[in-house]
Amino acid sequence: MIIKKYSLGSLQANCYFLIENNDLILIDPGDEASFILEEIQRQKLNLKAIFATHGHFDHIGAVGEIQKSFDVSFYINEKDLFLVERLNETAKYFLGYNPYFLPPKNIKELNNKTSHVSRFTFDVISTPGHTPGSVCFYFQKEKVVFTGDTLFKDGVGRTDFSYSSFEDLKKSLKKIFSFSSKIVIYPGHGETTAIEEIKIKLT
C-alpha cells in the first residue's frame, strides 16, 4: 500500500491518500477539494471511499465537494454526526468567515470492526476523547495507524470542548500504546512518527 500525505487548509490538517493498484481511499480530506480532485485525476486513481477519523471541519470539509465528482460513501462514527451537521457553523467560528463547505452525503456509520473496502483491510478502533466519535484506523499488515487528532508526534488532541473528555482520551491512548512500539503513527496534523518515539506525559 502506498501512503501519500497532503497538509491542507488553514489549519494544515493531514489528508491521506491510501493507494493499492490505483484504487484509492481518502482519510480526512479536510479542505482544498480542488487540489484533491486534481491529484486523483493526475494520478489516475479510482476513488473507492472516504473515511474520517472524527467530525471536525478541518478534517471533513472537502467531502461534499469530492462527492460531486465521485459517487462514493463517506464513513464516520455515528457519535460525531452532530459535528457533521454543524460543519459550516463550526468552520465560521474558528476561521472567522464562512467557507461554505458542501455537506457530506451518502453517510455510513463506522463501527468498531474490521473493514474491507476494495483492496483495503483495516481495523476501526474507537478512541473517544478529542471528540465522542474519534476513531483510529489500524492497518495490521502495513503496521501503520492513522490517529487523527487523538495523538500527534508531540502531543494529544484538545479536550477543552464541551463534548470532549480527557479521561476518555487517556483510555484511548492506552489502546494505541498497546500496539508494537514499531507501529508508525500517521497523525491528523504534523509529522509521521513511531510509537516508540512518542513521549507523552498525562497527569
KOLMIZA-239417 format. One line per 4 residues: number of its first residue (from 1); for each residue x, y, z of C-alpha. Coordinates in steps of 0.05 Angstrom, whole numbers, plus 5000, padded with zeros to 4 digits. Layout:
N
NUM	X Y Z ~ ...
//
This chain:
203
1	5000 5000 5000 ~ 5025 5069 4982 ~ 5011 5126 5031 ~ 5014 5198 5009
5	5004 5256 5058 ~ 4980 5326 5040 ~ 4974 5380 5093 ~ 4916 5423 5071
9	4874 5482 5092 ~ 4881 5539 5141 ~ 4895 5490 5198 ~ 4942 5446 5157
13	4904 5381 5171 ~ 4934 5319 5141 ~ 4895 5287 5085 ~ 4919 5217 5068
17	4916 5181 5001 ~ 4919 5106 5010 ~ 4933 5072 4944 ~ 4932 4999 4924
21	4938 4982 4849 ~ 4907 5050 4831 ~ 4849 5040 4879 ~ 4844 5098 4929
25	4812 5112 4996 ~ 4817 5180 5028 ~ 4826 5192 5102 ~ 4807 5262 5128
29	4800 5304 5064 ~ 4793 5367 5104 ~ 4800 5424 5054 ~ 4823 5444 4985
33	4776 5397 4947 ~ 4800 5423 4880 ~ 4872 5402 4896 ~ 4849 5333 4919
37	4807 5323 4857 ~ 4864 5346 4812 ~ 4911 5296 4846 ~ 4862 5240 4837
41	4856 5255 4764 ~ 4931 5268 4754 ~ 4949 5202 4787 ~ 4893 5165 4750
45	4865 5136 4815 ~ 4798 5102 4827 ~ 4767 5132 4890 ~ 4730 5078 4929
49	4711 5111 4995 ~ 4724 5169 5043 ~ 4738 5158 5117 ~ 4740 5208 5174
53	4778 5200 5240 ~ 4729 5249 5270 ~ 4679 5303 5251 ~ 4717 5369 5257
57	4711 5414 5196 ~ 4786 5416 5182 ~ 4784 5340 5171 ~ 4719 5333 5131
61	4708 5400 5096 ~ 4723 5375 5026 ~ 4680 5312 5029 ~ 4616 5341 4998
65	4654 5374 4940 ~ 4691 5310 4925 ~ 4626 5271 4925 ~ 4600 5316 4869
69	4653 5283 4824 ~ 4654 5214 4855 ~ 4594 5174 4878 ~ 4627 5144 4939
73	4606 5134 5011 ~ 4631 5175 5070 ~ 4646 5136 5133 ~ 4645 5168 5202
77	4629 5146 5273 ~ 4556 5160 5290 ~ 4576 5197 5354 ~ 4607 5252 5311
81	4547 5262 5265 ~ 4528 5324 5305 ~ 4594 5355 5283 ~ 4578 5339 5210
85	4512 5376 5219 ~ 4549 5436 5248 ~ 4603 5435 5193 ~ 4596 5507 5167
89	4576 5536 5234 ~ 4638 5509 5267 ~ 4684 5528 5209 ~ 4658 5600 5211
93	4671 5604 5286 ~ 4743 5581 5281 ~ 4762 5613 5214 ~ 4726 5679 5222
97	4689 5671 5156 ~ 4641 5620 5125 ~ 4677 5574 5076 ~ 4610 5545 5052
101	4630 5472 5053 ~ 4581 5427 5017 ~ 4551 5378 5068 ~ 4573 5306 5060
105	4522 5257 5033 ~ 4516 5181 5029 ~ 4540 5177 5101 ~ 4554 5109 5130
109	4567 5098 5203 ~ 4632 5067 5227 ~ 4630 5012 5279 ~ 4687 4980 5316
113	4704 4924 5269 ~ 4749 4902 5213 ~ 4731 4939 5149 ~ 4740 4914 5078
117	4738 4965 5022 ~ 4762 4945 4954 ~ 4833 4921 4965 ~ 4839 4950 5034
121	4831 4915 5101 ~ 4838 4951 5168 ~ 4811 4955 5239 ~ 4769 5012 5263
125	4788 5029 5335 ~ 4743 5072 5378 ~ 4786 5126 5410 ~ 4740 5178 5441
129	4767 5238 5478 ~ 4781 5293 5429 ~ 4711 5281 5403 ~ 4660 5229 5424
133	4666 5193 5357 ~ 4740 5196 5345 ~ 4769 5133 5315 ~ 4836 5107 5291
137	4848 5064 5230 ~ 4897 5007 5242 ~ 4928 4971 5182 ~ 4958 4910 5214
141	4993 4884 5152 ~ 5026 4951 5138 ~ 5039 4964 5212 ~ 5010 5035 5210
145	4955 5071 5247 ~ 4920 5136 5228 ~ 4905 5172 5293 ~ 4870 5236 5271
149	4872 5286 5329 ~ 4877 5233 5383 ~ 4953 5230 5381 ~ 5008 5271 5349
153	5083 5266 5349 ~ 5090 5316 5405 ~ 5023 5316 5439 ~ 4949 5298 5440
157	4885 5328 5415 ~ 4848 5383 5452 ~ 4798 5363 5505 ~ 4772 5432 5524
161	4710 5427 5481 ~ 4643 5416 5516 ~ 4637 5347 5484 ~ 4709 5326 5497
165	4735 5282 5553 ~ 4807 5280 5579 ~ 4792 5216 5618 ~ 4766 5182 5554
169	4827 5206 5517 ~ 4874 5174 5567 ~ 4838 5108 5559 ~ 4842 5115 5483
173	4917 5128 5486 ~ 4926 5063 5525 ~ 4896 5026 5466 ~ 4945 5058 5417
177	5005 5048 5463 ~ 4987 4974 5469 ~ 5009 4965 5397 ~ 5080 4947 5379
181	5129 5004 5390 ~ 5149 4998 5317 ~ 5079 5016 5292 ~ 5081 5081 5251
185	5034 5136 5271 ~ 5002 5179 5217 ~ 4970 5237 5255 ~ 4917 5288 5236
189	4968 5344 5240 ~ 5044 5347 5238 ~ 5097 5295 5224 ~ 5093 5220 5219
193	5128 5183 5276 ~ 5133 5115 5310 ~ 5101 5097 5376 ~ 5169 5085 5407
197	5189 5157 5391 ~ 5129 5189 5425 ~ 5139 5216 5495 ~ 5072 5237 5524
201	5062 5250 5598 ~ 4990 5252 5620 ~ 4973 5276 5690
//
